[in-house]
Amino acid sequence: MSSILNRIAHRPWSLPSGPWIMEQSWYDLLFAHWKVDAAVLRPHIPAELEIDSFEGQAWLGVVPFRMSGVRLRWTPALPCLSAFPELNVRTYVSAQGRPGVWFFSLDAANPVAVAAARLSFHLPYFRARMTCTDVDGWIQYQSERTHPGAPRAVLEARYRGAGEAFEPQRGTLEHFLTERYCLYSAASGGRVYSGEIHHSPWLLQPAEARFARNSMAEAAGLPIPVELPLLYFAQRQDMVAWVPHRIA
């Protein structure tokens, strides 16, 4: 991962001073985003976090992809634990002047990763039965939540890139939706944490998608708008993450 650490000019602030602790690679990502009213999101987000908007508009994202090479810095990637599909429902927030991502849910097909992320990153991960396969140039993606006691959530979709790849430019909507270098989470008792990440600039394509079933946002208490989503596709992104810290 040393190569991505050599490219930092695109970051909105400097790299953290301590060592990163985890690395992973993301593949076949679909960014599906819907316009939403910030007032709908507000009850689901800690008061310490400000909801980010682009030209006055808040956004809700559903992002399916698959992960590979997931490992702690001082350990090898184990084949049985380091590769699996993941699916998140998210919006965009900021604290102390740093824009980041807020996750309403993260579903993953690896129960060990789910347990570890819940404990160490304070993220709302859920176990799910998932598949992600390439069928005639389309990514066929299916996910059904199996986490005990969690709201039922299903995604069945197919998607693909459909245009020339490009790097999002500052000031554009696609840059606002993707170029984020921290995540926020909340632990029991309402303590809010920030976790720094780093990756190269995104290389996006316009995308096509067909949703047969999608109850991911509804499971978090957020109805999906009837309008068609804004769609982007990314083939791959490598990233590293640092230990989360509590924000004042």
C-alpha positions as CSV (number, residue, x, y, z in Angstrom):
1,M,0.0,0.0,0.0
2,S,3.0,2.3,0.0
3,S,2.1,3.5,-3.5
4,I,-1.2,5.1,-2.4
5,L,0.6,6.8,0.6
6,N,2.8,8.5,-1.9
7,R,-0.1,10.3,-3.5
8,I,-1.6,12.7,-1.0
9,A,-2.0,16.1,-2.8
10,H,-5.7,15.3,-3.4
11,R,-6.5,15.0,0.3
12,P,-8.4,17.8,2.1
13,W,-6.0,17.5,5.1
14,S,-2.7,15.8,5.9
15,L,-2.3,12.1,6.7
16,P,-2.6,11.1,10.3
17,S,0.7,11.0,12.2
18,G,0.4,7.5,13.5
19,P,0.6,4.2,11.6
20,W,-2.3,2.8,9.7
21,I,-3.7,-0.4,11.1
22,M,-5.8,-2.0,8.3
23,E,-5.7,-2.3,4.6
24,Q,-8.2,-3.6,2.0
25,S,-9.2,-3.4,-1.6
26,W,-12.7,-2.6,-2.9
27,Y,-13.9,-4.0,-6.3
28,D,-17.0,-3.5,-8.5
29,L,-18.6,-0.7,-6.6
30,L,-21.9,0.9,-7.4
31,F,-22.6,4.3,-6.0
32,A,-26.4,4.7,-6.1
33,H,-27.5,8.0,-4.6
34,W,-30.9,9.6,-4.1
35,K,-31.8,13.2,-3.2
36,V,-33.3,13.4,0.3
37,D,-34.5,16.0,2.7
38,A,-31.9,16.6,5.5
39,A,-34.8,16.7,8.0
40,V,-35.5,13.0,7.2
41,L,-31.9,12.1,8.1
42,R,-31.5,14.3,11.2
43,P,-33.2,11.9,13.7
44,H,-30.8,9.1,12.7
45,I,-27.5,11.0,13.1
46,P,-25.9,12.2,16.4
47,A,-26.3,15.9,17.2
48,E,-22.5,16.3,17.2
49,L,-22.4,15.8,13.4
50,E,-23.6,18.3,10.8
51,I,-25.4,16.9,7.8
52,D,-23.4,17.7,4.6
53,S,-25.3,19.0,1.6
54,F,-24.3,19.9,-2.0
55,E,-25.9,23.1,-3.1
56,G,-28.4,22.7,-0.3
57,Q,-29.3,19.1,-1.1
58,A,-28.6,16.1,1.1
59,W,-28.0,12.6,-0.3
60,L,-28.7,9.0,0.6
61,G,-26.4,6.3,-0.8
62,V,-26.6,2.5,-1.3
63,V,-23.2,1.1,-2.2
64,P,-22.7,-2.6,-3.0
65,F,-19.2,-3.9,-3.7
66,R,-16.8,-6.7,-2.8
67,M,-13.7,-6.6,-0.7
68,S,-10.4,-8.4,-1.0
69,G,-7.0,-8.4,0.8
70,V,-8.6,-7.3,4.1
71,R,-5.9,-7.6,6.8
72,L,-4.4,-5.9,9.8
73,R,-1.1,-4.2,9.2
74,W,0.9,-6.8,11.0
75,T,-0.9,-9.9,9.7
76,P,-1.3,-11.7,6.4
77,A,-4.5,-11.7,4.4
78,L,-6.2,-15.1,5.1
79,P,-8.2,-16.5,2.2
80,C,-11.1,-17.6,4.3
81,L,-11.4,-14.1,6.0
82,S,-10.1,-11.5,3.7
83,A,-12.5,-11.6,0.7
84,F,-16.3,-11.1,0.8
85,P,-19.1,-8.9,-0.4
86,E,-20.2,-5.8,1.5
87,L,-23.1,-3.4,1.2
88,N,-23.6,0.0,2.9
89,V,-26.3,2.6,3.3
90,R,-24.8,6.0,3.9
91,T,-25.0,9.8,3.9
92,Y,-22.5,12.6,4.3
93,V,-21.7,14.5,7.5
94,S,-18.9,16.7,9.0
95,A,-17.5,17.5,12.4
96,Q,-14.8,20.0,13.3
97,G,-14.5,21.0,9.7
98,R,-13.8,17.5,8.4
99,P,-16.3,16.0,5.9
100,G,-16.9,12.3,6.1
101,V,-19.3,9.4,5.8
102,W,-22.0,8.3,8.2
103,F,-23.2,4.7,7.8
104,F,-26.8,3.8,8.7
105,S,-25.9,0.1,8.1
106,L,-23.1,-2.1,6.7
107,D,-23.9,-5.7,5.7
108,A,-21.2,-8.2,5.1
109,A,-20.9,-11.9,4.3
110,N,-18.1,-12.5,6.8
111,P,-19.3,-13.0,10.4
112,V,-15.8,-12.5,11.8
113,A,-15.4,-9.2,10.1
114,V,-18.9,-8.1,11.2
115,A,-18.0,-8.8,14.9
116,A,-14.6,-7.2,14.7
117,A,-15.9,-4.0,13.0
118,R,-18.7,-3.6,15.5
119,L,-16.2,-3.9,18.4
120,S,-13.2,-1.9,17.0
121,F,-14.8,0.7,14.7
122,H,-18.2,1.1,16.4
123,L,-20.0,0.6,13.1
124,P,-23.5,-0.9,12.6
125,Y,-22.4,-4.0,10.8
126,F,-24.8,-6.9,10.1
127,R,-24.4,-10.4,8.9
128,A,-25.9,-11.2,5.6
129,R,-26.0,-14.0,2.9
130,M,-24.5,-12.4,-0.2
131,T,-23.2,-13.1,-3.7
132,C,-21.5,-10.9,-6.2
133,T,-20.7,-12.3,-9.6
134,D,-19.9,-11.1,-13.1
135,V,-22.6,-12.3,-15.6
136,D,-22.1,-11.2,-19.2
137,G,-20.4,-7.9,-18.2
138,W,-23.0,-7.1,-15.5
139,I,-22.3,-7.4,-11.8
140,Q,-25.1,-9.5,-10.4
141,Y,-25.5,-8.7,-6.7
142,Q,-27.7,-10.3,-4.1
143,S,-27.8,-9.7,-0.3
144,E,-30.2,-10.8,2.4
145,R,-29.6,-9.8,6.0
146,T,-29.4,-12.7,8.4
147,H,-28.2,-10.9,11.6
148,P,-30.2,-12.1,14.6
149,G,-32.7,-9.4,15.8
150,A,-31.9,-7.0,13.0
151,P,-34.5,-5.5,10.6
152,R,-34.9,-7.5,7.4
153,A,-33.0,-5.9,4.5
154,V,-32.7,-7.2,0.9
155,L,-30.9,-6.0,-2.2
156,E,-31.2,-7.7,-5.6
157,A,-29.6,-5.7,-8.4
158,R,-27.4,-5.8,-11.5
159,Y,-25.1,-3.0,-12.6
160,R,-22.2,-2.1,-14.8
161,G,-20.0,0.8,-15.8
162,A,-21.3,2.6,-18.9
163,G,-18.9,5.2,-20.0
164,E,-15.4,6.7,-19.9
165,A,-13.6,6.6,-16.6
166,F,-12.7,10.0,-15.0
167,E,-11.4,11.4,-11.7
168,P,-14.0,13.6,-9.9
169,Q,-13.0,17.3,-9.8
170,R,-13.3,19.5,-6.7
171,G,-16.6,21.3,-6.6
172,T,-18.5,18.7,-8.5
173,L,-21.3,16.5,-7.1
174,E,-19.5,13.3,-7.9
175,H,-16.5,14.6,-5.9
176,F,-18.8,15.5,-2.9
177,L,-20.3,12.0,-2.9
178,T,-17.1,9.9,-3.2
179,E,-14.0,11.8,-2.1
180,R,-14.2,11.4,1.7
181,Y,-11.3,10.6,4.0
182,C,-12.9,9.8,7.3
183,L,-15.9,8.0,8.6
184,Y,-18.0,8.7,11.7
185,S,-19.6,6.2,14.1
186,A,-21.3,6.1,17.5
187,A,-20.7,3.7,20.3
188,S,-23.1,2.9,23.2
189,G,-23.7,5.8,25.4
190,G,-23.7,8.2,22.4
191,R,-19.9,8.6,22.2
192,V,-19.0,9.7,18.6
193,Y,-15.8,8.5,16.9
194,S,-13.9,9.5,13.8
195,G,-11.9,7.1,11.7
196,E,-9.3,8.3,9.2
197,I,-8.8,6.5,5.9
198,H,-6.7,7.1,2.8
199,H,-6.9,6.1,-0.9
200,S,-6.1,7.4,-4.3
201,P,-8.6,9.7,-6.1
202,W,-11.6,7.7,-7.3
203,L,-11.7,6.7,-10.9
204,L,-15.5,6.7,-11.7
205,Q,-17.6,5.7,-14.6
206,P,-21.3,6.6,-15.3
207,A,-23.3,3.4,-14.5
208,E,-26.4,1.5,-15.4
209,A,-28.3,-0.5,-12.8
210,R,-31.5,-2.5,-12.4
211,F,-33.0,-3.0,-8.9
212,A,-35.3,-6.0,-8.6
213,R,-35.5,-5.6,-4.8
214,N,-34.1,-2.9,-2.5
215,S,-35.2,-2.5,1.1
216,M,-31.8,-1.5,2.5
217,A,-32.7,2.1,3.4
218,E,-36.2,1.2,4.6
219,A,-34.6,-1.2,7.1
220,A,-32.8,1.8,8.6
221,G,-36.1,3.8,8.8
222,L,-35.3,5.8,5.6
223,P,-37.7,5.5,2.7
224,I,-36.1,5.5,-0.8
225,P,-37.4,8.4,-3.0
226,V,-39.3,7.4,-6.1
227,E,-37.0,9.3,-8.4
228,L,-34.3,7.4,-10.3
229,P,-30.9,7.4,-8.5
230,L,-27.7,9.0,-9.6
231,L,-25.3,6.1,-10.6
232,Y,-21.5,5.8,-10.7
233,F,-19.3,2.7,-11.0
234,A,-15.7,2.1,-9.9
235,Q,-13.7,-1.0,-10.7
236,R,-11.2,-0.9,-7.8
237,Q,-10.0,1.2,-4.9
238,D,-7.2,0.3,-2.5
239,M,-7.3,1.9,1.0
240,V,-5.8,2.0,4.5
241,A,-7.4,2.9,7.8
242,W,-6.3,4.2,11.1
243,V,-7.6,3.6,14.7
244,P,-10.8,5.6,15.3
245,H,-10.6,8.3,17.9
246,R,-13.3,9.9,20.0
247,I,-14.2,13.4,19.0
248,A,-14.7,16.1,21.6
